[in-house]
């Protein structure tokens, strides 16, 4: 249990900034002041101090709070207590501070994110001898947060869904497994679920998705969910996710060190499911179309090859420069299909390029849009969300790098620079200029542990994009 709204006895959590530690200590009884000094607590961000009571229990917990810097994602309220839920002894705690309602809500979400663990595959997961080993500390939601409990849980559940899917090994998360998750999701949220599988992709004109996944024993598919489909007066949002469940690189085989984490190459699919869960659970007034292009980029005698010319749903032909640029191939058919329905907005998430990681690092999603003002707006809204997204230009001068002598375009540029931009330019070929489009190139993986963000699968850009959607549509 991460949260409780019951009126239980609880231990206060008191935020202390370094600049205010001396004043706090001077206002306390001598025992408390001496204890704080003797433990070496300096109120640094990420640190805490357990202060005992006279019966050997915990009287209160002091925790360091970093000075907030405008626009700095690391000092946002959501991460202020995120490390405590997994560090404190199992007990019930409450925040004792003068924060406003929004800050309290963000901190409570962070508490839940910090309690996340992915240990399904460990023998200890089913160990009933020491159940306390599997329990996080509990945060009591005070009177001001009781009404927001559903909202807080919605954010934690969305992040948990993304993290669990990305962390799952490919042996348990092939296209048919991803489909099963999506179908269960649809049943839970009363959405419509359909899919197009295997040879039916060719019959229904999704040839690029089929080409990428045809070499695998796990049939490729287009997964589709629709919510509020009958409410035609509402604006339509299309969410498109890259669902390459494992990426060997195809015949352009990845070196082993780059293949090691390719179970996360369906991270875009995980992100759109997490974003859809927020939209539905918090009842955003929109119609929703969710599309996942799911495939296993495997190698066999039927694998697509460098130099092959592939058809796409749009009618444009694509020459394969590199079989490891498969994500944009599965996405282009889905983007074309989404565009046919003339949505108000298309958002795609994809673990698309290593070049984006070179440009902005592993912790920042690269953001592209066919409307520069739209990308700037999302970036501005991201400030204060607790995460950073960074726009890169959809620089049309680089489009010539995708020119092919035998087809309408190449699937990747032979140049060694600007790879994130040319990948986005490729996708842009399949979205009409009349439709607003956001493309997020994400890592979907934490390479280090931070408070509330453990190493492993991660939702990136979710907070910023959902806040943008609420401002645009609510």
Secondary structure in CASP SS format (residue, H / E / C, confidence):
PFRMAT SS
TARGET T0000
AUTHOR 0000-0000-0000
METHOD secondary structure of the structure
MODEL  1
X C 1.00
X C 1.00
X E 1.00
X E 1.00
X C 1.00
X C 1.00
X C 1.00
X C 1.00
X C 1.00
X C 1.00
X E 1.00
X E 1.00
X E 1.00
X E 1.00
X E 1.00
X E 1.00
X C 1.00
X H 1.00
X H 1.00
X H 1.00
X H 1.00
X H 1.00
X H 1.00
X H 1.00
X H 1.00
X H 1.00
X C 1.00
X C 1.00
X C 1.00
X H 1.00
X H 1.00
X H 1.00
X H 1.00
X H 1.00
X H 1.00
X H 1.00
X H 1.00
X H 1.00
X H 1.00
X C 1.00
X C 1.00
X C 1.00
X C 1.00
X C 1.00
X E 1.00
X C 1.00
X C 1.00
X E 1.00
X E 1.00
X E 1.00
X E 1.00
X E 1.00
X C 1.00
X C 1.00
X C 1.00
X C 1.00
X C 1.00
X E 1.00
X E 1.00
X E 1.00
X E 1.00
X E 1.00
X E 1.00
X E 1.00
X C 1.00
X C 1.00
X C 1.00
X C 1.00
X C 1.00
X C 1.00
X C 1.00
X C 1.00
X H 1.00
X H 1.00
X H 1.00
X C 1.00
X H 1.00
X H 1.00
X H 1.00
X C 1.00
X C 1.00
X C 1.00
X C 1.00
X C 1.00
X C 1.00
X C 1.00
X C 1.00
X C 1.00
X C 1.00
X C 1.00
X C 1.00
X E 1.00
X E 1.00
X E 1.00
X E 1.00
X C 1.00
X C 1.00
X C 1.00
X C 1.00
X C 1.00
X H 1.00
X H 1.00
X H 1.00
X H 1.00
X H 1.00
X H 1.00
X H 1.00
X H 1.00
X H 1.00
X H 1.00
X H 1.00
X H 1.00
X H 1.00
X H 1.00
X C 1.00
X C 1.00
X C 1.00
X C 1.00
X C 1.00
X C 1.00
X C 1.00
X C 1.00
X H 1.00
X H 1.00
X H 1.00
X H 1.00
X C 1.00
X C 1.00
X C 1.00
X C 1.00
X H 1.00
X H 1.00
X H 1.00
X H 1.00
X C 1.00
X C 1.00
X C 1.00
X E 1.00
X E 1.00
X E 1.00
X C 1.00
X C 1.00
X H 1.00
X H 1.00
X H 1.00
X H 1.00
X C 1.00
X C 1.00
X H 1.00
X H 1.00
X H 1.00
X H 1.00
X H 1.00
X H 1.00
X H 1.00
X H 1.00
X H 1.00
X H 1.00
X H 1.00
X H 1.00
X H 1.00
X H 1.00
X H 1.00
X H 1.00
X H 1.00
X H 1.00
X H 1.00
X C 1.00
X C 1.00
X H 1.00
X H 1.00
X H 1.00
X C 1.00
X C 1.00
X H 1.00
X H 1.00
X H 1.00
X H 1.00
X H 1.00
X H 1.00
X H 1.00
X H 1.00
X H 1.00
X H 1.00
X H 1.00
X H 1.00
X H 1.00
X H 1.00
X C 1.00
X C 1.00
X C 1.00
X E 1.00
X E 1.00
X E 1.00
X E 1.00
X E 1.00
X E 1.00
X C 1.00
X C 1.00
X H 1.00
X H 1.00
X H 1.00
X H 1.00
X C 1.00
X C 1.00
X C 1.00
X H 1.00
X H 1.00
X H 1.00
X H 1.00
X H 1.00
X H 1.00
X H 1.00
X C 1.00
X C 1.00
X C 1.00
X C 1.00
X C 1.00
X C 1.00
X C 1.00
X E 1.00
X E 1.00
X E 1.00
X E 1.00
X E 1.00
X E 1.00
X E 1.00
X C 1.00
X C 1.00
X C 1.00
X C 1.00
X C 1.00
X C 1.00
X C 1.00
X C 1.00
X E 1.00
X E 1.00
X E 1.00
X E 1.00
X E 1.00
X E 1.00
X E 1.00
X E 1.00
X E 1.00
X E 1.00
X E 1.00
X E 1.00
X C 1.00
X C 1.00
X C 1.00
X C 1.00
X C 1.00
X C 1.00
X C 1.00
X C 1.00
X H 1.00
X H 1.00
X H 1.00
X H 1.00
X C 1.00
X C 1.00
X H 1.00
X H 1.00
X H 1.00
X H 1.00
X H 1.00
X H 1.00
X H 1.00
X H 1.00
X H 1.00
X H 1.00
X H 1.00
X H 1.00
X H 1.00
X H 1.00
X H 1.00
X H 1.00
X H 1.00
X H 1.00
X H 1.00
X H 1.00
X C 1.00
X C 1.00
X C 1.00
X C 1.00
X C 1.00
X E 1.00
X E 1.00
X E 1.00
X E 1.00
X E 1.00
X E 1.00
X E 1.00
X E 1.00
X E 1.00
X E 1.00
X E 1.00
X C 1.00
X C 1.00
X C 1.00
X C 1.00
X C 1.00
X C 1.00
X C 1.00
X C 1.00
X C 1.00
X C 1.00
X C 1.00
X E 1.00
X E 1.00
X E 1.00
X C 1.00
X C 1.00
X C 1.00
X C 1.00
X C 1.00
X E 1.00
X E 1.00
X E 1.00
X C 1.00
X C 1.00
X C 1.00
X C 1.00
X C 1.00
X C 1.00
X C 1.00
X H 1.00
X H 1.00
X H 1.00
X H 1.00
X H 1.00
X H 1.00
X H 1.00
X H 1.00
X H 1.00
X H 1.00
X H 1.00
X H 1.00
X H 1.00
X H 1.00
X C 1.00
X C 1.00
X C 1.00
X C 1.00
X E 1.00
X E 1.00
X E 1.00
X E 1.00
X E 1.00
X E 1.00
X C 1.00
X C 1.00
X C 1.00
X H 1.00
X H 1.00
X H 1.00
X H 1.00
X H 1.00
X H 1.00
X H 1.00
X C 1.00
X C 1.00
X C 1.00
X C 1.00
X E 1.00
X E 1.00
X E 1.00
X E 1.00
X E 1.00
X C 1.00
X C 1.00
X H 1.00
X H 1.00
X H 1.00
X H 1.00
X H 1.00
X H 1.00
X H 1.00
X H 1.00
X H 1.00
X H 1.00
X H 1.00
X C 1.00
X C 1.00
X C 1.00
X C 1.00
X C 1.00
X C 1.00
X E 1.00
X E 1.00
X E 1.00
X C 1.00
X C 1.00
X C 1.00
X C 1.00
X H 1.00
X H 1.00
X H 1.00
X H 1.00
X H 1.00
X H 1.00
X H 1.00
X C 1.00
X C 1.00
X C 1.00
X C 1.00
X C 1.00
X C 1.00
X E 1.00
X E 1.00
X C 1.00
X C 1.00
X C 1.00
X C 1.00
X C 1.00
X C 1.00
X C 1.00
X C 1.00
X H 1.00
X H 1.00
X H 1.00
X H 1.00
X H 1.00
X H 1.00
X H 1.00
X H 1.00
X H 1.00
X H 1.00
X C 1.00
X C 1.00
X C 1.00
X C 1.00
X C 1.00
X C 1.00
X C 1.00
X E 1.00
X E 1.00
X E 1.00
X E 1.00
X E 1.00
X E 1.00
X C 1.00
X C 1.00
X C 1.00
X E 1.00
X E 1.00
X C 1.00
X C 1.00
X C 1.00
X E 1.00
X C 1.00
X C 1.00
X E 1.00
X C 1.00
X C 1.00
X E 1.00
X E 1.00
X C 1.00
X C 1.00
X C 1.00
X C 1.00
X H 1.00
X H 1.00
X H 1.00
X H 1.00
X H 1.00
X H 1.00
X H 1.00
X H 1.00
X H 1.00
X H 1.00
X H 1.00
X H 1.00
X C 1.00
END
